[in-house]
Amino acid sequence: MSTERLRELMAELISEIQKIDSVDEETMQVARKLESDIDDLVNPAVDTADYNVLDDAIALEASFAIEHPIAERIVRELINTLSRLGI
């Protein structure tokens, strides 16, 4: 899995979230923060030692678990990719 796959998954997730009518602003903010953190994470010039990317992804997955299975699947794949990269 490459860092490019992380970017692809985030783009897919944001697209899916934007299709959902019932996503609250807080969830959207967490998704945007996760997207920004992943962009930083794949940039070698940025120190990401204090980032909680995996924790944010897990929280996002939990918020989608019941009502948004497609978004949940994307986040789960994102979490698996982060784990394989050692994050």
C-alpha positions in Angstrom: 0.0 0.0 0.0 1.3 3.4 -0.9 0.8 6.8 0.5 -1.0 7.6 -2.8 -3.7 5.0 -1.8 -4.2 7.0 1.4 -5.0 10.1 -0.7 -7.3 8.1 -2.9 -9.2 6.7 0.0 -9.5 10.2 1.6 -10.9 11.7 -1.6 -13.3 8.8 -1.9 -14.4 9.3 1.7 -14.9 13.0 1.4 -16.9 12.4 -1.8 -19.1 9.9 0.0 -19.6 12.1 3.0 -20.8 15.0 0.8 -23.5 12.7 -0.7 -24.9 12.0 2.8 -27.6 14.5 3.9 -27.5 13.7 7.6 -23.8 14.2 8.3 -23.4 16.8 11.0 -20.8 19.6 10.8 -18.7 18.1 13.5 -18.3 14.8 11.6 -17.4 16.8 8.5 -14.8 18.7 10.4 -13.2 15.5 11.7 -13.1 14.2 8.1 -11.5 17.4 6.8 -9.0 17.3 9.7 -8.2 13.7 8.9 -7.7 14.6 5.2 -5.3 17.4 6.2 -3.4 15.2 8.6 -3.0 12.5 6.0 -1.7 15.0 3.5 0.8 16.1 6.1 1.6 12.5 6.9 2.6 11.6 3.4 4.7 14.8 3.1 8.2 14.0 4.3 8.9 17.6 5.1 6.2 17.7 7.8 6.9 16.4 11.4 3.8 14.3 12.2 5.1 12.6 15.4 2.3 14.1 17.5 -0.6 13.4 15.0 -3.4 11.1 16.0 -4.4 10.1 12.5 -5.4 6.6 13.5 -7.5 7.7 16.4 -9.3 10.2 14.3 -10.0 7.5 11.6 -11.3 5.1 14.3 -13.6 7.7 15.7 -14.9 8.5 12.2 -15.5 4.8 11.5 -17.6 4.5 14.6 -19.7 7.5 13.7 -20.6 5.9 10.3 -21.0 2.3 11.6 -24.8 2.0 11.6 -26.2 4.6 9.2 -23.5 5.0 6.5 -22.0 1.6 5.6 -20.2 2.8 2.4 -18.4 5.6 4.4 -17.6 3.1 7.1 -16.1 0.6 4.6 -13.9 3.4 3.2 -12.7 4.5 6.7 -12.0 0.8 7.6 -9.8 0.4 4.5 -8.1 3.7 5.4 -7.4 2.4 8.9 -6.0 -0.9 7.5 -3.8 1.1 5.1 -2.5 3.3 7.9 -1.8 0.2 10.0 0.1 -1.5 7.2 2.3 1.6 6.9 3.1 1.4 10.6 1.1 4.4 11.7 
